[in-house]
Structures are given as structure tokens and as C-alpha cells.
Amino acid sequence: MSDGSAIERRPGSALREKAPAALTVGVVALLLYVIGFPIFLLGFFGALAFFVWKVFTSESRTETRRTFEFYLVANDILRDDDKRWFGFEIRDAAARGEAIIRTMPTAPPLVHFALGALYQKMDDHGAAVKHLSTALEDISADESSIVFPSKDLREYVRMLRRIERAPAEAPLTSAAVRSLERARKNRGKKMLEFSREQLATGKARELHTEASAEAAIEPRPPGSVLDMSDEPAVDETRTRKRTPRSPDSRKTISEVLHDIYDTNIQ
């Protein structure tokens, strides 16, 4: 998997960027020194201004660098080759994209597309539909509709245009961006339709499984009217023992005395 070192620059590019700012600061400091401004105050305010500038610019550039590093990783995973990726590698790449979306107020549509494609590769079609539809169907999917950019987005676009003008400064990053843009243009709609079909099929299969499970545990209807009785069964033998004799079946007194007499004689 590619790392951040893949974003190359020519050795003199950083100096060319900082030269105008350094020249401006030097001219201002010289003018203040000429009019009699104390040197130690010049040094103090100069160091303070440099620190503040470094903090704010480094944060924005770090976010921009993370975005292009995400493009590198996503393109490596999504391109059609024989390389087999572990599931945790794809999940880690998707986590990078999610972090960019959380921290960037207006994330570029290409970030949403790459993230949706990664989720589709993981068979998470719900998340894939969410991000692919954002990259292809939402109003924000059209770059021309974004007229009030955030600071991070402005820095991202500045870096993107510089890479497009001079791809030799960052060849791997330039190739990754072009590859993702081609996939978004040529295969984006088909990818979104595929994930929607898979999501609908999965929901239908899930509903069918739930219905089958409910039918399997449904109670069997009683076989006869006697089975529907809620009263507990009564032991017939005990009932027979408790049943009192009818008056007609009792012996008379003479018969009882006769039986006793016969027993004593024997």
C-alpha cells in the first residue's frame, strides 16, 4: 500500500513557494529598522508571526496531503489487477476517507466516489449507495455548484491544479487522480445501480428469511375440539375412586348381618 512519501515534489518547488513571502517579510523588517524600530522587538514579532502562520498553514496543508494520500491508497485497491487485498486493508482505507469527510466541511466529490467504491468492494452496499449517490447525483457532485469554498477546499483545489499543470512533480498522485476521475465518469452510474440492486435483493432475501422463520415457529392448530380445552386433564382412576355409590347398589341390613354370621362360622 502506498504511503505519504509517494507525493513527490521537485527540490526547488518549496523554495519557489516561500520566496515571495520571505522577500516581503524582509522588506518590511528593513523598513522598520530604518525608521528606528528596536531590533529585539523586530525579532520577537517576526518569530510570533512565523509561528502563527506555520500553525494555520500546516493544518490546512496536512488535511490536503491526507486527501491525496487517500487517493493513492484507494486507487491502488480499486484498480483492476491480480493483487489480492486483505479485508482490514480495505477497511483502513475507508476509515481514511471517513476521517476526511468528517474534518472537511465540503469534501470533494472524488473523495465520496472513492469511498463509495471501497465500500462496494467490501460488499457494504448501503454505505456504497450513500457515498456514490453523493458523488454522482447530489447537487454538490457538480464542482461548478461550489462557489463558497472552505479554507481546506481552497487549499485542496490549489494543490490539485498545480499537480494537473505539472504532473511530473507528483506522478503517482497525478495518475491516481486521473484514474479515479475516469472511473467516476465511465463506471460511476453502473456501480451505483449495482449497489442499489444488491441492496434491494438483500432486503428482499432478509424479509423472506424472516417470514420463513415466523412460519416455522407458528403454533400448530389443534386436531380436535378436545385439544382446545384449557382445563387440565383429570385422572380417570382417581375420579373413579371418588365416585360415590348410588343408593340402589347398597346392601340391606339383613344381608350385612348374614355375611357377618357366615364369616364367624367359617
Buried (B, 14 or more C-beta within 10 A) or exposed (E): EBEEEBBEEEEEBEEEEEEEEEEEBEEEBEEBEEEEEEEEEBEEEBEEEEEEEEEEEEBBBEBBBBBBBBBBBBBBBBEEEEEEEEEEEBEEBBEBBBEBBEEBEBBBBBBBBBBBBBBBBBEBBEBBBBBBBBBBEEEBBEEEEBEEEBBBBEBBBEBBEBBEEEBEBBEBBBBBBBBBBEBBEEEBEEBBEBBBEBBEEEEEEEEEEEEEEEEEEEEEEEEEEEEEEEEEEEEEEEEEEEEEEEEEEEEEEEEEEEEEEEEEEE
